[in-house]
Amino acid sequence: MKPKSEPGSKDALIAVGAEVRRMRRNADLSLRELATRSGLSSSFLSLAERGECSTSLFAIANALEVAPAALLGAEMAAATRPREYSLWRGTAAATSHVVAGEREYFRFGPGFEGQQLGSMIVRIHPTSTMAPPSVHEGEEVAHILSGELHLRLRDEELILKPGDAVHFPSTVPHTMANRTDTITEALWVQTHPLPTHHPQRGAGATLHAPC
């Protein structure tokens, strides 16, 4: 009876190399293409597929006296762990881009489990007309990134410029307009489920947006 292969042994290297070669061919990749994707050299991959080249994974597994698959299993488990943050890479990578009247909404995403805030970039194109006021549960924070925003809170109108921010309860009637000739851009954060329609579009329009 043939003895069982030890971690990092020649038999194990050959078996792993053969599996790499099989999977590469199934994916219809050349050694050069796999090298480009992996950041490894073609010559190294060729040796690895023939079982003639060890890797740090096998060295670590040997030192710990475990099978390399045990380390790979831990790596796979970490890869499938739910992400605990939401990363924003600018409007070009937005998961949702909605246009409603003079406004564009770029929603942050994907989010994470238990997320309490809704965040987005809002672009307001020039217009002198304010939409009907909106009222709903929650709170909102708007931080002006560029341009100028006219924000009406009940009977008071605020003029917000770059660097300005406002925090208000969404139960206060609110609406906005851009009375300049350039686009205004703002970061908008809300604590409530986002409204499903825009006042100017009517109840039939689907939208996730502030104001």
Stockholm file with secondary structure:
# STOCKHOLM 1.0

chainA/1-211         MKPKSEPGSKDALIAVGAEVRRMRRNADLSLRELATRSGLSSSFLSLAERGECSTSLFAIANALEVAPAALLGAEMAAATRPREYSLWRGTAAATSHVVAGEREYFRFGPGFEGQQLGSMIVRIHPTSTMAPPSVHEGEEVAHILSGELHLRLRDEELILKPGDAVHFPSTVPHTMANRTDTITEALWVQTHPLPTHHPQRGAGATLHAPC
#=GR chainA/1-211 SS CCCCCCTTCHHHHHHHHHHHHHHHHHTTCCHHHHHHHHTCCHHHHHHHHTTCCCCHHHHHHHHHTSCHHHHHHHHHHHHTSCCCSCCCCCGGGCSEEEEETTEEEEECCSCCTTCCCEEEEEEECCCSCCCCCBCCSSEEEEEEEESCEEEEETTEEEEECTTCEEEEETTSCEEEECCSSSCEEEEEEESSCCCSSCTTTCTTSCCCCCC
#=GC SS_cons         CCCCCCTTCHHHHHHHHHHHHHHHHHTTCCHHHHHHHHTCCHHHHHHHHTTCCCCHHHHHHHHHTSCHHHHHHHHHHHHTSCCCSCCCCCGGGCSEEEEETTEEEEECCSCCTTCCCEEEEEEECCCSCCCCCBCCSSEEEEEEEESCEEEEETTEEEEECTTCEEEEETTSCEEEECCSSSCEEEEEEESSCCCSSCTTTCTTSCCCCCC
//
